[in-house]
C-alpha cells in the first residue's frame, strides 16, 4: 500500500510540475527559484546538446557567439548543455579555459537547463581535479570518457569511473564510445558500476542500436540511456532511450527537439518525416571532421562561427563545397514543425517506449 501511495504521489507531483510549466514560452529555472548558487540534481531525459566552443579570430574564447547559441538551445527546449566534449574541442582547451567556460556557461544558462561538464583526462588524478572544479564552479553533472591515450583494460576502466564517483556528489553519465575511443564499457562493467548511486546514465555511442535493449533488459531503469550518435537517434528513441546527446542540434535546435518530443508523444510518422529530411546533415556528426562540419553548419544557420583552434583548420575547396551543399539543401527545404513539438510547452513524459 505504501508503494502504491508513493507512486500516486509521484504521479500527482509530476502533473503539478507539468501544469506549472506548460504555458511558459521561456524556460523557467529547473528545480525552482530557490537554488541560487547550488548544483542541481539532473533528470537525464530530453535533448542535451554537446555544444561547440566558440573562438575569436585571435584564438580566444568567444563568449558572445557562445551565448547566442545557448539562448537558441534553451528557446528550443533542450534540457541540458554539455560543454568540453569532443565537439567542444576539449583536447585543445587549457585548464584555465575550461574553468572560464564552465563559470560563464553556468551564469548564462542560469538554471534554465542543466550544465554538464565533460571529463576526458589521461590520469585519475586529473579526472578528480576536473570533478572538483565542476562542483566548485556550478556544474550540475559530469559526462565521463574512459581514460584517454592509454587503452585501459576492464578493471582499470571500472576503477577509474568508480574512483571519481566515490569522490564527487555530482551525477555522472558514462560515455560509451568504443568506435572512437577504443574502450567499450560492457554490460558486466555496468553491473560493477551499479553500486555507485551517482553513476546515473550512459551516453550510448556503441553504434549498435540493440545495445539500448540489452541495457534495459539487464538493468531496467537503473541507468538512463541517451543516444550519442545523431544518425541513430530516432531508432534509439523508438527502442526506449530516454534522451539524445546531440551534435547537429547546435545548428538546428528546434528540429532536433521536435524529433525527440514527437517520438516520445507517439507521433512517430511526424518524427520520421523530420528525421528523413535531417539525416544527410546528421551524417556530418560521424565524420572525423565533425567539429569543422558542425561549426560550418552553425555559421550557415546564424548560430555560430566556423572558427576552430589549430591544428584543426576550416574546410576548403571541393570538400567545403560538398558540405555546404548538404547544409544549404537542408536549409532550403527546412520543414514546418508541428505545433507543440518544441519549446518548454512541448515537455513530455519520456520514460520507456512511447
Secondary structure, 3 states (H helix, E strand, C coil): CHHHHHHHHHHHHHHHHHHHHCCCCCCCCCCCCCCCCCCCCCCCCEEEEECCCCECCCCCECHHHHHHHHHHHHHHCCCEEEECCCCCCHHHCCHHHHHHHHHHHHHHHCCCCEEEEEECCCCHHHHHHHHHHHHHCCCCEEEECCCCCCCCCHHHHHHHHHHHHHCCCCEEEEEECHHHHCCCCCHHHHHHHCCCCCEEEEEECCCCCHHHHHHHHHHCCCCEEEECCHHHHHHHHHCCCCEEEECHHHCCHHHHHHHHHHHHCCCHHHHHHHHHHHHHHHHHHHCCCHHHHHHHHHHHCCCCCCCCCCCCCCCCHHHHHHHHHHHHHHHHCCCCCCCCCCCHHHCCCCCCCC
